[in-house]
């Protein structure tokens, strides 16, 4: 090992070999050669970041087996579901403002208000601004640091300053002013890597803000759908209660005429009370969805009421764009955030590697110094200095190398997390595509079930009117129709929710 000290334009190297100290002179040219060799050895600190290669499937999911019959004719269930099944346009990307496909002005207005007012989104945007400023702050270390120095004082030195041979130094006053320049030679690229790391972290914050934006818009659409579904279910129960009251009036009239027993009256009254208990939970669901919309738009629930969304006022898009799997990694903000974290971890390895090499600092000062009664800014009072310094780690208990190994481990961890995020993204898109395919089949089945239950109610009421059946048959038919109607509304709302989920899984459209 050796140390280098610069003295009067020459460099003296002190070496220890076999326990014997030897001194030899190094010329400035040799010193430059040594430093250049160190620079060439260290300038490749890295590794350089490269976007990871990710195996991309040709399709998001395995195609389902066809439900056609052996002769190639579509089955009855497939024919019925075709009218409710959405088509996927592979290779097309969602619109910038993807929620506009539902063709609801009220929904568009609430989404715009949420984007403008939401506090979580505002916090994410502030984090982006903070990260950008930190990039600028770190980049400043690439340049010389210039500072203005000045001072004035009165001082008295004791014997310790120059030794016992010089005593009774007079007390004196002084004033000084000047400039100081300090520059750290980034021959290893460590500072540049630290700037690169900050830039990657800024991109991470940007992607996180994009993810917040996407989640916010998706949450608004989902809550608006919940409002519409809850209102539709409340309306269905209200219609059932109207029928229950009508049945009760009919039974009471028949009981007064002596054509039915008291049991029929109690049955009708019991059914009305049971159905009335269905309303409070639905009203709670409606209130919760409205409160959620208020919070998303940065309003207190008691100060703002969202529009009365209805499923009939929302248009379900029957053709849905589906980005290619190869494009998904460039669209989803969570994938881009994981990529930015991987980039930052890569740069961190470079920073930790640069810390293993000597640090070279150049310092220059210049200014004026004077005593009271003298002019400060004169040529005779000028003072300056040029200082170069080098600090090389010799023994640190293994700290620096352990920090580098830790940075490498973090790089491997970030790479694994990135691959996992990509795989999860493919899975979410596949889930959304399958859900929408099954939603079309479910809506078709619920439509048929509702039509059948409605016809059954009409027949039961006609049979009761002519005395061929009792009130229990009418009540049972009404109960089946309500179940079918609620099932249909749930399937219809789920199709809207799964459509929203597909847009979110694909990464939405535009960004902030």
Secondary structure, DSSP 8 states (H G I E B T S, - for coil): -EEEEEETTEEEEEEEETTEEEEEEE-HHHHHHHHHHHHHHHTT-S-----------SSSS--------TTS---HHHHHHHTT--EEEET----TTGGGGG--HHHHHHHHHHHHH-HHHHHHHHHHHHHHHHHHHHHGGGS-EEEEEEEEEEE---HHHH-TTS-----EEEEEEEEEEEEEE-TT-HHHHHHHHHHHHHHHHHHHHHHHHHHHHHHHHHHHHHHHHHHHHHHHHHHHHHHHHHHHHHHHHHHHHTSS-HHHHHHHHHHHHHHHHHHHHHHHHHHHHHHHHHHHTT--TTT-------GGGS---SEEEE--HHHHTTT-HHHHHHHHHHHHHHHHHHHHHHTTS-EEEEEEEEEEEE-TTS-SSSGGGEEEEEEEEEE----STTHHHHHHHHHHHHHHHHHHHHHHHHHHHHHHHHHHHHHHHHHHHHHHHHHHHHHHHHHHHHHHHHHHHTTSS-HHHHHHHHHHHHHHHHHHHHHHHHHHHHHHHHHHHTT-S---
